Amino acid sequence: AELKCQARGPNLNTTWFKDGEKPARHLGDVRIKGATLKMENLVPTDSGNYTCVVNNAHGSINHTYVLEVIEHIPSRPIFTKHLENLTVTRGSTVRFEVDTWTENTLVPFLVWKKDLPISWSNSDSRDPSHIIIDMKILEDALNGKEGGNITSTEDRQVVVLTNVTENDAGWCTCIAANSLGTSSSTAYLNVTEDAESHAILILGVVLLSVMVIASIMASFVWKKWQKEKRRAIDLERAKEDTTQQWI
């Protein structure tokens, strides 16, 4: 830990205290150089309130740091930032990102998978936080036996998908594992048509419908005209026959 007591003014005098007394350690030294206090290889007994008092002929000011040193607590990976469901248009760039707690535990190994079998802890909710993936499935996924692979960036906590299509839609899962266990975070990627393509599709359907209706009406009118024409011809022939009989 390196604690700095930054102050300005003429002829400053800086004094450090730990919990109101001169800083001292059971293990290791407290090094004070100018306005900076430094300690290495911290242990829990180094926790406390470190106060720097700065004074000169014109007055005195102080500032207190609260230092907390915790033991190494080994545990399975803990997600501090989970995946969230996303809906994007086709051709977009998608960024999935997680964060894992690494301050006081073993650094996890991360793997990204697509469309792993899931279940829900709450059947009435589709919140990603209620997703459950069987531990056997997670183990198989880590060994490449389950789910499709998703390639992460150099930062294994981040996945970037460019120019997405409907084939990219589905469940995306980040699996974090260490020697003490496995954790996962899952979210759904939904890929839709963009508004322009959707409008063109609707316009095409409308035009096709108009053409079909026009074709049906034209066929109806043509057949009716043909029928009237045949009727007129039949009437004309009937008149001629009647005239010849009269003659």
N, C-alpha and C positions, 0 to 999 in steps of 0.2 A: 504494500500500500504506500502510495506517495501522496501526502497531504500538503497542499500549498496554501499559504496565507498571503494573498495578494493585497497589497495596500500601497498607497502613495503618500508622500509627504517628506519633510526634511527631518533628518536625524531620527529615523525610526528604530525602535527597539522591539523585537519580537520574542515572546515567551510562550512555550507550549505547556499544556497541562493535560493529564489524562484523569478524568473523573475528579478534577480539582486538585490533583497532586502532580508532582514531577513524573513524566512518563518513564516507566520501567517495565521490563519484560522478564518472565521466568526463563524463557529460552530465546536467545538472540539479543541483538542490540537495537537500540533506538538511535537512528542517525539524524541529527538536526544540522542542516547547513543553511544558514541565512534564514529565510522564511519557510523552508521546506522541511517536513518531517518524513522520514522514510523508514519502513520496516520490511524485512524479507522473511519468507518461510513462516507465514502467520499461523497461529494456532487459536482455538476458541478463547483462550484466556486473554488474547490481545483485543477482544471486543471491548467497546466502551465509548465514552464521549471525549473526543480530542478537541481541546479548545486552544486557539491561538489568540493571544492578547498583544495588540500592537499599540505602543504609546510613544509620545514625544512630549516636548514641553508644552504643547498646546492641548493635549487631551489623550484619551484612550478609547480604543474600539476592540471588539472581539468577534470571533466567529467559531461555531462549534460544528465539527463533523461527527456523525454517528457511525461508528464502524462496527459491523456485525460479521463475525467469522464463524462459519458453520462447518460441521464435520462433513466429510465425504459420505453421501448417503446413496449407496448403490441401489438402483431400481431399474425396472424395464423402462424403455423410452417413454417420455411424456410429451404429448403435443401441446404447445402453447399457442399455436395458430393452426386451425383446422381448415380443410378444403370447404368451399362453398359452391352450391349449384350455380351453373352459368347457362344463360341462353344467348346465343350469338347468331349472326347471319352468316350464310355460306361465304367463304373467302376471307373471313376475319382471322385475326391473330389472337390466340387464347393463351393466357398465362395462369398456371396453377402454382400455388406456393404454400408451403407449410413451414412451421418453425418448431423445433424440438428443444426441450430443456436440456442443456449440456453443462450448466454451471457446476453442478455437484454430483454428476453421475457419469456413467460410461458413455462415450460418444457412439451413437447408433449407426448401423449400416442401413441405407435407404434404398428401396426398390419401388418402382412405379409399375402398376399393372392396370389392365383394362378389363372390364366386365367380369369381375369375380362374382361368384354366387353370394348373394346377400340375404339377410332377413331383417326384421324390424323389432325393436324392443317395445315399440308402441305402434300397434296396428292402425291407429287413427291418425298417425302423424307421418309425414314424409320429410321430416327434418333430418339432414345428414347426421346430426348428433345421435339419432336413434338407430342408426344402422349397426347391425351386428354381422361380423364375418367369423365363421367357425375357425378355431385355432389351427385345425388340421389343414384347412384350405390355405391359411396364411403361410403355414410351413411349406406346403406344396408349391405355393406361388414363389416363395423365396428360392426354391430349388428348380424353378422353371417348369413345373408340372401343371400349373393352373394360370389362366388368364393370359392375355396378350401383353407383350412388352411395350412400355412407353419409355422413350429415351429422354433422360433429363439433361439439363444444361451442365456446365462445369460445376455450378452449385447444385448439388444433388437434392436440395430442398425445393428446386424450381423446375417446372416443366413448361416449355413454350411450344405451342402448336401453331404453325403458320398455314394460311390458305385452307382452313378447315372445310370439310365436306360432311355430308350425312354419314359417311363411313367412320368419321371421328366421333360421332355422337355415342353416348353410353356412359357407363359407370367408370370413374377414374379413381384409383386407390393408391395411396402412398403407404408403404409398409416400412416401419422402423423397427429394427431388431438389434439387440445386443445379447451378451451371454446370459442375461437375467430374464429375458422375455421379449415379447413382440407386441407392438401396438399398430393401429392403422387409422387412417382418415380417408373417408370416401365422399365423393360428390358426383352429381350428374351433369354431363355436358349435353345441352340441347342445341342442335344446329337447324336453323330455319332458312327459308328462302328470303332474299332481300326484297324490299318493298318494290323496287323497279321490276325485278323478274316476276314478282307476284302480279303486278299491274299488267305486264305484258301477257302473262298467262291468262288473266281474266279477259283482256281485250281479245286475245285469240279465240277463247271460248265463245265470246259474244259474236265475233265475226263469223265463226263457224256456224253458230246457231242461226244467224241471219241468212247465211248462204243456204243452209238446209231448208229453212222456211221458204225462202225465195224460190228454191228449186221445186219444192212441193207445190207452191202456188202456180208456178209457170207450167208444171206438168198438168195441173188441174185445168188451167185456162186452155192449154193446147188440146187436151182431150175434149173439153166442152166445145171448142171451135170446130174440131174434127167432127163431132157428133152433129152440130148444127149444119155443117157443110153437107154431110151425108143426107141429112133430113131435107135440106133445100134441093139437092139433086133428085132425091126420091119424089118430092113434090112436083118438080119440073117434069120428070118422066111420067108421073101420073096424069098431069095436064095434057101432055102430048098424046098419051094413050086415049084419053077421053075425047080429044079433038078428032083423032083419026076415026074412032068409033062413030062420032056424030056425023063425020063426012060420009 
